[in-house]
Amino acid sequence: MANCFQCHFFKVTWDTNNPRACTAYGFKSKQIPSTVVKQSSGMDCMKFKQKQQRGDGR
């Protein structure tokens, strides 16, 4: 299963009811987005894109 915390499309929201978001699929959730995708489709996330490393060491 994809690690959303390492995905370019994963975002943390200010919505306390749905603090995690996937901009590739366009939804917010309490759960990690890859878990929601797996539960709803039966398939692993097909839109995972590895985050780019910053050049400043962060």
mmJSON file of the N, C-alpha and C atoms, coordinates in Angstrom:
{"data_MODEL":{"atom_site":{
"group_PDB":["ATOM","ATOM","ATOM","ATOM","ATOM","ATOM","ATOM","ATOM","ATOM","ATOM","ATOM","ATOM","ATOM","ATOM","ATOM","ATOM","ATOM","ATOM","ATOM","ATOM","ATOM","ATOM","ATOM","ATOM","ATOM","ATOM","ATOM","ATOM","ATOM","ATOM","ATOM","ATOM","ATOM","ATOM","ATOM","ATOM","ATOM","ATOM","ATOM","ATOM","ATOM","ATOM","ATOM","ATOM","ATOM","ATOM","ATOM","ATOM","ATOM","ATOM","ATOM","ATOM","ATOM","ATOM","ATOM","ATOM","ATOM","ATOM","ATOM","ATOM","ATOM","ATOM","ATOM","ATOM","ATOM","ATOM","ATOM","ATOM","ATOM","ATOM","ATOM","ATOM","ATOM","ATOM","ATOM","ATOM","ATOM","ATOM","ATOM","ATOM","ATOM","ATOM","ATOM","ATOM","ATOM","ATOM","ATOM","ATOM","ATOM","ATOM","ATOM","ATOM","ATOM","ATOM","ATOM","ATOM","ATOM","ATOM","ATOM","ATOM","ATOM","ATOM","ATOM","ATOM","ATOM","ATOM","ATOM","ATOM","ATOM","ATOM","ATOM","ATOM","ATOM","ATOM","ATOM","ATOM","ATOM","ATOM","ATOM","ATOM","ATOM","ATOM","ATOM","ATOM","ATOM","ATOM","ATOM","ATOM","ATOM","ATOM","ATOM","ATOM","ATOM","ATOM","ATOM","ATOM","ATOM","ATOM","ATOM","ATOM","ATOM","ATOM","ATOM","ATOM","ATOM","ATOM","ATOM","ATOM","ATOM","ATOM","ATOM","ATOM","ATOM","ATOM","ATOM","ATOM","ATOM","ATOM","ATOM","ATOM","ATOM","ATOM","ATOM","ATOM","ATOM","ATOM","ATOM","ATOM","ATOM","ATOM","ATOM","ATOM","ATOM","ATOM"],
"id":[1,2,3,4,5,6,7,8,9,10,11,12,13,14,15,16,17,18,19,20,21,22,23,24,25,26,27,28,29,30,31,32,33,34,35,36,37,38,39,40,41,42,43,44,45,46,47,48,49,50,51,52,53,54,55,56,57,58,59,60,61,62,63,64,65,66,67,68,69,70,71,72,73,74,75,76,77,78,79,80,81,82,83,84,85,86,87,88,89,90,91,92,93,94,95,96,97,98,99,100,101,102,103,104,105,106,107,108,109,110,111,112,113,114,115,116,117,118,119,120,121,122,123,124,125,126,127,128,129,130,131,132,133,134,135,136,137,138,139,140,141,142,143,144,145,146,147,148,149,150,151,152,153,154,155,156,157,158,159,160,161,162,163,164,165,166,167,168,169,170,171,172,173,174],
"type_symbol":["N","C","C","N","C","C","N","C","C","N","C","C","N","C","C","N","C","C","N","C","C","N","C","C","N","C","C","N","C","C","N","C","C","N","C","C","N","C","C","N","C","C","N","C","C","N","C","C","N","C","C","N","C","C","N","C","C","N","C","C","N","C","C","N","C","C","N","C","C","N","C","C","N","C","C","N","C","C","N","C","C","N","C","C","N","C","C","N","C","C","N","C","C","N","C","C","N","C","C","N","C","C","N","C","C","N","C","C","N","C","C","N","C","C","N","C","C","N","C","C","N","C","C","N","C","C","N","C","C","N","C","C","N","C","C","N","C","C","N","C","C","N","C","C","N","C","C","N","C","C","N","C","C","N","C","C","N","C","C","N","C","C","N","C","C","N","C","C","N","C","C","N","C","C"],
"label_atom_id":["N","CA","C","N","CA","C","N","CA","C","N","CA","C","N","CA","C","N","CA","C","N","CA","C","N","CA","C","N","CA","C","N","CA","C","N","CA","C","N","CA","C","N","CA","C","N","CA","C","N","CA","C","N","CA","C","N","CA","C","N","CA","C","N","CA","C","N","CA","C","N","CA","C","N","CA","C","N","CA","C","N","CA","C","N","CA","C","N","CA","C","N","CA","C","N","CA","C","N","CA","C","N","CA","C","N","CA","C","N","CA","C","N","CA","C","N","CA","C","N","CA","C","N","CA","C","N","CA","C","N","CA","C","N","CA","C","N","CA","C","N","CA","C","N","CA","C","N","CA","C","N","CA","C","N","CA","C","N","CA","C","N","CA","C","N","CA","C","N","CA","C","N","CA","C","N","CA","C","N","CA","C","N","CA","C","N","CA","C","N","CA","C","N","CA","C","N","CA","C","N","CA","C"],
"label_alt_id":[null,null,null,null,null,null,null,null,null,null,null,null,null,null,null,null,null,null,null,null,null,null,null,null,null,null,null,null,null,null,null,null,null,null,null,null,null,null,null,null,null,null,null,null,null,null,null,null,null,null,null,null,null,null,null,null,null,null,null,null,null,null,null,null,null,null,null,null,null,null,null,null,null,null,null,null,null,null,null,null,null,null,null,null,null,null,null,null,null,null,null,null,null,null,null,null,null,null,null,null,null,null,null,null,null,null,null,null,null,null,null,null,null,null,null,null,null,null,null,null,null,null,null,null,null,null,null,null,null,null,null,null,null,null,null,null,null,null,null,null,null,null,null,null,null,null,null,null,null,null,null,null,null,null,null,null,null,null,null,null,null,null,null,null,null,null,null,null,null,null,null,null,null,null],
"label_comp_id":["MET","MET","MET","ALA","ALA","ALA","ASN","ASN","ASN","CYS","CYS","CYS","PHE","PHE","PHE","GLN","GLN","GLN","CYS","CYS","CYS","HIS","HIS","HIS","PHE","PHE","PHE","PHE","PHE","PHE","LYS","LYS","LYS","VAL","VAL","VAL","THR","THR","THR","TRP","TRP","TRP","ASP","ASP","ASP","THR","THR","THR","ASN","ASN","ASN","ASN","ASN","ASN","PRO","PRO","PRO","ARG","ARG","ARG","ALA","ALA","ALA","CYS","CYS","CYS","THR","THR","THR","ALA","ALA","ALA","TYR","TYR","TYR","GLY","GLY","GLY","PHE","PHE","PHE","LYS","LYS","LYS","SER","SER","SER","LYS","LYS","LYS","GLN","GLN","GLN","ILE","ILE","ILE","PRO","PRO","PRO","SER","SER","SER","THR","THR","THR","VAL","VAL","VAL","VAL","VAL","VAL","LYS","LYS","LYS","GLN","GLN","GLN","SER","SER","SER","SER","SER","SER","GLY","GLY","GLY","MET","MET","MET","ASP","ASP","ASP","CYS","CYS","CYS","MET","MET","MET","LYS","LYS","LYS","PHE","PHE","PHE","LYS","LYS","LYS","GLN","GLN","GLN","LYS","LYS","LYS","GLN","GLN","GLN","GLN","GLN","GLN","ARG","ARG","ARG","GLY","GLY","GLY","ASP","ASP","ASP","GLY","GLY","GLY","ARG","ARG","ARG"],
"label_asym_id":["A","A","A","A","A","A","A","A","A","A","A","A","A","A","A","A","A","A","A","A","A","A","A","A","A","A","A","A","A","A","A","A","A","A","A","A","A","A","A","A","A","A","A","A","A","A","A","A","A","A","A","A","A","A","A","A","A","A","A","A","A","A","A","A","A","A","A","A","A","A","A","A","A","A","A","A","A","A","A","A","A","A","A","A","A","A","A","A","A","A","A","A","A","A","A","A","A","A","A","A","A","A","A","A","A","A","A","A","A","A","A","A","A","A","A","A","A","A","A","A","A","A","A","A","A","A","A","A","A","A","A","A","A","A","A","A","A","A","A","A","A","A","A","A","A","A","A","A","A","A","A","A","A","A","A","A","A","A","A","A","A","A","A","A","A","A","A","A","A","A","A","A","A","A"],
"label_entity_id":["1","1","1","1","1","1","1","1","1","1","1","1","1","1","1","1","1","1","1","1","1","1","1","1","1","1","1","1","1","1","1","1","1","1","1","1","1","1","1","1","1","1","1","1","1","1","1","1","1","1","1","1","1","1","1","1","1","1","1","1","1","1","1","1","1","1","1","1","1","1","1","1","1","1","1","1","1","1","1","1","1","1","1","1","1","1","1","1","1","1","1","1","1","1","1","1","1","1","1","1","1","1","1","1","1","1","1","1","1","1","1","1","1","1","1","1","1","1","1","1","1","1","1","1","1","1","1","1","1","1","1","1","1","1","1","1","1","1","1","1","1","1","1","1","1","1","1","1","1","1","1","1","1","1","1","1","1","1","1","1","1","1","1","1","1","1","1","1","1","1","1","1","1","1"],
"label_seq_id":[1,1,1,2,2,2,3,3,3,4,4,4,5,5,5,6,6,6,7,7,7,8,8,8,9,9,9,10,10,10,11,11,11,12,12,12,13,13,13,14,14,14,15,15,15,16,16,16,17,17,17,18,18,18,19,19,19,20,20,20,21,21,21,22,22,22,23,23,23,24,24,24,25,25,25,26,26,26,27,27,27,28,28,28,29,29,29,30,30,30,31,31,31,32,32,32,33,33,33,34,34,34,35,35,35,36,36,36,37,37,37,38,38,38,39,39,39,40,40,40,41,41,41,42,42,42,43,43,43,44,44,44,45,45,45,46,46,46,47,47,47,48,48,48,49,49,49,50,50,50,51,51,51,52,52,52,53,53,53,54,54,54,55,55,55,56,56,56,57,57,57,58,58,58],
"pdbx_PDB_ins_code":[null,null,null,null,null,null,null,null,null,null,null,null,null,null,null,null,null,null,null,null,null,null,null,null,null,null,null,null,null,null,null,null,null,null,null,null,null,null,null,null,null,null,null,null,null,null,null,null,null,null,null,null,null,null,null,null,null,null,null,null,null,null,null,null,null,null,null,null,null,null,null,null,null,null,null,null,null,null,null,null,null,null,null,null,null,null,null,null,null,null,null,null,null,null,null,null,null,null,null,null,null,null,null,null,null,null,null,null,null,null,null,null,null,null,null,null,null,null,null,null,null,null,null,null,null,null,null,null,null,null,null,null,null,null,null,null,null,null,null,null,null,null,null,null,null,null,null,null,null,null,null,null,null,null,null,null,null,null,null,null,null,null,null,null,null,null,null,null,null,null,null,null,null,null],
"Cartn_x":[0.849,0.0,0.886,0.443,1.196,1.271,2.412,2.594,2.242,1.058,0.575,1.494,2.16,3.028,4.221,4.502,5.585,5.066,3.758,3.137,2.963,3.217,3.063,1.629,0.642,-0.761,-1.374,-0.661,-1.177,-1.081,-2.156,-2.186,-2.824,-2.402,-3.038,-3.949,-5.196,-6.172,-6.427,-7.128,-7.535,-8.869,-9.488,-10.781,-10.583,-11.032,-10.813,-11.588,-12.675,-13.429,-12.795,-12.056,-11.398,-10.008,-9.061,-7.758,-6.779,-7.112,-6.204,-6.883,-6.106,-6.681,-5.781,-6.425,-5.719,-6.164,-5.244,-5.612,-5.717,-5.087,-5.194,-6.604,-7.177,-8.523,-9.588,-9.185,-10.102,-11.022,-10.498,-11.327,-10.548,-11.306,-10.753,-11.325,-10.569,-10.998,-10.33,-10.913,-10.248,-9.121,-9.309,-8.332,-7.255,-6.183,-5.148,-5.778,-5.592,-6.254,-6.029,-4.835,-4.603,-5.476,-5.79,-6.683,-8.103,-8.553,-9.887,-9.999,-8.969,-8.97,-9.047,-8.253,-8.249,-9.612,-10.205,-11.498,-12.621,-12.579,-13.682,-13.555,-12.327,-12.153,-11.621,-11.019,-10.401,-9.016,-8.559,-7.249,-6.348,-5.035,-4.088,-4.154,-3.711,-3.698,-2.891,-3.478,-2.814,-2.223,-2.397,-1.943,-0.778,-0.173,0.956,2.081,2.611,3.749,4.695,5.905,6.894,7.171,7.195,7.536,8.967,9.213,10.566,11.31,12.56,13.391,13.765,13.736,14.149,15.662,16.127,17.564,18.228,17.428,18.004,18.153,17.983,18.196,17.024,15.898,14.709,13.866],
"Cartn_y":[-1.188,0.0,1.241,2.263,3.512,4.229,4.854,5.651,7.101,7.513,8.855,9.961,9.741,10.776,11.065,10.166,10.37,10.741,10.99,11.269,12.769,13.165,14.561,15.061,14.191,14.577,14.606,14.147,14.13,15.514,15.94,17.246,17.098,17.936,18.033,19.247,19.091,20.177,20.79,21.905,22.553,21.999,21.149,20.558,19.486,19.771,18.83,17.525,17.558,16.335,15.481,16.101,15.414,16.004,15.641,16.311,15.882,14.854,14.374,14.469,14.831,14.998,14.405,14.0,13.555,14.453,15.248,16.162,15.432,14.275,13.502,12.955,12.428,11.879,12.903,13.982,15.062,14.808,14.244,14.049,14.296,14.532,14.665,13.532,13.126,11.993,12.028,11.298,11.091,10.082,9.144,8.079,8.514,7.729,7.941,7.673,8.56,8.4,7.048,6.482,5.19,4.089,4.199,3.238,3.393,4.631,4.89,4.345,4.572,4.086,2.562,1.908,0.444,-0.092,0.529,0.068,0.293,1.387,1.706,1.026,0.794,0.222,-1.207,-1.603,-2.922,-2.956,-1.806,-1.723,-0.756,-0.961,-0.018,1.293,2.363,3.678,3.632,4.137,4.157,5.536,6.509,7.872,8.315,7.397,7.742,8.356,9.482,10.142,10.562,10.045,10.324,11.816,12.353,13.768,14.008,15.183,15.587,16.042,15.69,16.139,17.594,18.379,19.771,19.861,20.869,21.072,21.687,22.165,22.842,21.922,20.61,19.67,19.456,20.105,19.904,18.779],
"Cartn_z":[0.0,0.0,0.0,-0.707,-0.821,0.531,0.8,2.009,1.676,2.051,1.712,2.223,3.325,3.887,2.974,2.034,1.077,-0.304,-0.415,-1.709,-1.953,-3.172,-3.608,-3.434,-3.561,-3.538,-2.134,-1.126,0.246,0.863,1.495,2.17,3.544,4.476,5.791,5.727,6.187,6.097,7.471,7.477,8.727,9.218,8.443,8.779,9.858,11.073,12.177,11.994,11.227,10.956,9.863,8.972,7.853,7.652,8.504,8.498,7.405,6.627,5.589,4.23,3.207,1.877,0.81,-0.28,-1.474,-2.617,-3.137,-4.218,-5.561,-5.698,-6.939,-7.109,-6.043,-6.098,-5.703,-5.05,-4.729,-3.553,-2.467,-1.278,-0.003,1.087,2.431,3.272,4.315,5.132,6.492,7.443,8.732,8.583,7.667,7.456,6.474,6.434,5.434,4.054,3.082,1.787,1.101,1.174,0.516,1.119,2.403,3.053,2.519,2.342,1.808,0.379,-0.432,-1.809,-1.824,-0.993,-0.932,-0.489,0.527,1.029,0.014,-0.707,-1.615,-2.984,-3.451,-4.786,-4.77,-3.649,-3.581,-4.212,-4.707,-5.358,-4.601,-4.734,-4.16,-4.942,-4.327,-4.956,-6.252,-7.316,-8.627,-8.953,-8.053,-8.345,-7.472,-6.73,-5.861,-6.696,-6.202,-6.829,-5.709,-5.726,-4.678,-4.595,-3.369,-3.168,-3.611,-4.152,-4.527,-3.28,-3.177,-2.075,-2.293,-1.214,-1.298,-1.416,-2.072,-2.245,-1.026,-0.041,1.122,2.326,2.136,3.23,4.15,3.903,4.751,4.252],
"occupancy":[1.0,1.0,1.0,1.0,1.0,1.0,1.0,1.0,1.0,1.0,1.0,1.0,1.0,1.0,1.0,1.0,1.0,1.0,1.0,1.0,1.0,1.0,1.0,1.0,1.0,1.0,1.0,1.0,1.0,1.0,1.0,1.0,1.0,1.0,1.0,1.0,1.0,1.0,1.0,1.0,1.0,1.0,1.0,1.0,1.0,1.0,1.0,1.0,1.0,1.0,1.0,1.0,1.0,1.0,1.0,1.0,1.0,1.0,1.0,1.0,1.0,1.0,1.0,1.0,1.0,1.0,1.0,1.0,1.0,1.0,1.0,1.0,1.0,1.0,1.0,1.0,1.0,1.0,1.0,1.0,1.0,1.0,1.0,1.0,1.0,1.0,1.0,1.0,1.0,1.0,1.0,1.0,1.0,1.0,1.0,1.0,1.0,1.0,1.0,1.0,1.0,1.0,1.0,1.0,1.0,1.0,1.0,1.0,1.0,1.0,1.0,1.0,1.0,1.0,1.0,1.0,1.0,1.0,1.0,1.0,1.0,1.0,1.0,1.0,1.0,1.0,1.0,1.0,1.0,1.0,1.0,1.0,1.0,1.0,1.0,1.0,1.0,1.0,1.0,1.0,1.0,1.0,1.0,1.0,1.0,1.0,1.0,1.0,1.0,1.0,1.0,1.0,1.0,1.0,1.0,1.0,1.0,1.0,1.0,1.0,1.0,1.0,1.0,1.0,1.0,1.0,1.0,1.0,1.0,1.0,1.0,1.0,1.0,1.0],
"B_iso_or_equiv":[0.0,0.0,0.0,0.0,0.0,0.0,0.0,0.0,0.0,0.0,0.0,0.0,0.0,0.0,0.0,0.0,0.0,0.0,0.0,0.0,0.0,0.0,0.0,0.0,0.0,0.0,0.0,0.0,0.0,0.0,0.0,0.0,0.0,0.0,0.0,0.0,0.0,0.0,0.0,0.0,0.0,0.0,0.0,0.0,0.0,0.0,0.0,0.0,0.0,0.0,0.0,0.0,0.0,0.0,0.0,0.0,0.0,0.0,0.0,0.0,0.0,0.0,0.0,0.0,0.0,0.0,0.0,0.0,0.0,0.0,0.0,0.0,0.0,0.0,0.0,0.0,0.0,0.0,0.0,0.0,0.0,0.0,0.0,0.0,0.0,0.0,0.0,0.0,0.0,0.0,0.0,0.0,0.0,0.0,0.0,0.0,0.0,0.0,0.0,0.0,0.0,0.0,0.0,0.0,0.0,0.0,0.0,0.0,0.0,0.0,0.0,0.0,0.0,0.0,0.0,0.0,0.0,0.0,0.0,0.0,0.0,0.0,0.0,0.0,0.0,0.0,0.0,0.0,0.0,0.0,0.0,0.0,0.0,0.0,0.0,0.0,0.0,0.0,0.0,0.0,0.0,0.0,0.0,0.0,0.0,0.0,0.0,0.0,0.0,0.0,0.0,0.0,0.0,0.0,0.0,0.0,0.0,0.0,0.0,0.0,0.0,0.0,0.0,0.0,0.0,0.0,0.0,0.0,0.0,0.0,0.0,0.0,0.0,0.0],
"pdbx_formal_charge":[null,null,null,null,null,null,null,null,null,null,null,null,null,null,null,null,null,null,null,null,null,null,null,null,null,null,null,null,null,null,null,null,null,null,null,null,null,null,null,null,null,null,null,null,null,null,null,null,null,null,null,null,null,null,null,null,null,null,null,null,null,null,null,null,null,null,null,null,null,null,null,null,null,null,null,null,null,null,null,null,null,null,null,null,null,null,null,null,null,null,null,null,null,null,null,null,null,null,null,null,null,null,null,null,null,null,null,null,null,null,null,null,null,null,null,null,null,null,null,null,null,null,null,null,null,null,null,null,null,null,null,null,null,null,null,null,null,null,null,null,null,null,null,null,null,null,null,null,null,null,null,null,null,null,null,null,null,null,null,null,null,null,null,null,null,null,null,null,null,null,null,null,null,null],
"auth_seq_id":[1,1,1,2,2,2,3,3,3,4,4,4,5,5,5,6,6,6,7,7,7,8,8,8,9,9,9,10,10,10,11,11,11,12,12,12,13,13,13,14,14,14,15,15,15,16,16,16,17,17,17,18,18,18,19,19,19,20,20,20,21,21,21,22,22,22,23,23,23,24,24,24,25,25,25,26,26,26,27,27,27,28,28,28,29,29,29,30,30,30,31,31,31,32,32,32,33,33,33,34,34,34,35,35,35,36,36,36,37,37,37,38,38,38,39,39,39,40,40,40,41,41,41,42,42,42,43,43,43,44,44,44,45,45,45,46,46,46,47,47,47,48,48,48,49,49,49,50,50,50,51,51,51,52,52,52,53,53,53,54,54,54,55,55,55,56,56,56,57,57,57,58,58,58],
"auth_comp_id":["MET","MET","MET","ALA","ALA","ALA","ASN","ASN","ASN","CYS","CYS","CYS","PHE","PHE","PHE","GLN","GLN","GLN","CYS","CYS","CYS","HIS","HIS","HIS","PHE","PHE","PHE","PHE","PHE","PHE","LYS","LYS","LYS","VAL","VAL","VAL","THR","THR","THR","TRP","TRP","TRP","ASP","ASP","ASP","THR","THR","THR","ASN","ASN","ASN","ASN","ASN","ASN","PRO","PRO","PRO","ARG","ARG","ARG","ALA","ALA","ALA","CYS","CYS","CYS","THR","THR","THR","ALA","ALA","ALA","TYR","TYR","TYR","GLY","GLY","GLY","PHE","PHE","PHE","LYS","LYS","LYS","SER","SER","SER","LYS","LYS","LYS","GLN","GLN","GLN","ILE","ILE","ILE","PRO","PRO","PRO","SER","SER","SER","THR","THR","THR","VAL","VAL","VAL","VAL","VAL","VAL","LYS","LYS","LYS","GLN","GLN","GLN","SER","SER","SER","SER","SER","SER","GLY","GLY","GLY","MET","MET","MET","ASP","ASP","ASP","CYS","CYS","CYS","MET","MET","MET","LYS","LYS","LYS","PHE","PHE","PHE","LYS","LYS","LYS","GLN","GLN","GLN","LYS","LYS","LYS","GLN","GLN","GLN","GLN","GLN","GLN","ARG","ARG","ARG","GLY","GLY","GLY","ASP","ASP","ASP","GLY","GLY","GLY","ARG","ARG","ARG"],
"auth_asym_id":["A","A","A","A","A","A","A","A","A","A","A","A","A","A","A","A","A","A","A","A","A","A","A","A","A","A","A","A","A","A","A","A","A","A","A","A","A","A","A","A","A","A","A","A","A","A","A","A","A","A","A","A","A","A","A","A","A","A","A","A","A","A","A","A","A","A","A","A","A","A","A","A","A","A","A","A","A","A","A","A","A","A","A","A","A","A","A","A","A","A","A","A","A","A","A","A","A","A","A","A","A","A","A","A","A","A","A","A","A","A","A","A","A","A","A","A","A","A","A","A","A","A","A","A","A","A","A","A","A","A","A","A","A","A","A","A","A","A","A","A","A","A","A","A","A","A","A","A","A","A","A","A","A","A","A","A","A","A","A","A","A","A","A","A","A","A","A","A","A","A","A","A","A","A"],
"auth_atom_id":["N","CA","C","N","CA","C","N","CA","C","N","CA","C","N","CA","C","N","CA","C","N","CA","C","N","CA","C","N","CA","C","N","CA","C","N","CA","C","N","CA","C","N","CA","C","N","CA","C","N","CA","C","N","CA","C","N","CA","C","N","CA","C","N","CA","C","N","CA","C","N","CA","C","N","CA","C","N","CA","C","N","CA","C","N","CA","C","N","CA","C","N","CA","C","N","CA","C","N","CA","C","N","CA","C","N","CA","C","N","CA","C","N","CA","C","N","CA","C","N","CA","C","N","CA","C","N","CA","C","N","CA","C","N","CA","C","N","CA","C","N","CA","C","N","CA","C","N","CA","C","N","CA","C","N","CA","C","N","CA","C","N","CA","C","N","CA","C","N","CA","C","N","CA","C","N","CA","C","N","CA","C","N","CA","C","N","CA","C","N","CA","C","N","CA","C","N","CA","C","N","CA","C"],
"pdbx_PDB_model_num":[1,1,1,1,1,1,1,1,1,1,1,1,1,1,1,1,1,1,1,1,1,1,1,1,1,1,1,1,1,1,1,1,1,1,1,1,1,1,1,1,1,1,1,1,1,1,1,1,1,1,1,1,1,1,1,1,1,1,1,1,1,1,1,1,1,1,1,1,1,1,1,1,1,1,1,1,1,1,1,1,1,1,1,1,1,1,1,1,1,1,1,1,1,1,1,1,1,1,1,1,1,1,1,1,1,1,1,1,1,1,1,1,1,1,1,1,1,1,1,1,1,1,1,1,1,1,1,1,1,1,1,1,1,1,1,1,1,1,1,1,1,1,1,1,1,1,1,1,1,1,1,1,1,1,1,1,1,1,1,1,1,1,1,1,1,1,1,1,1,1,1,1,1,1]
}}}
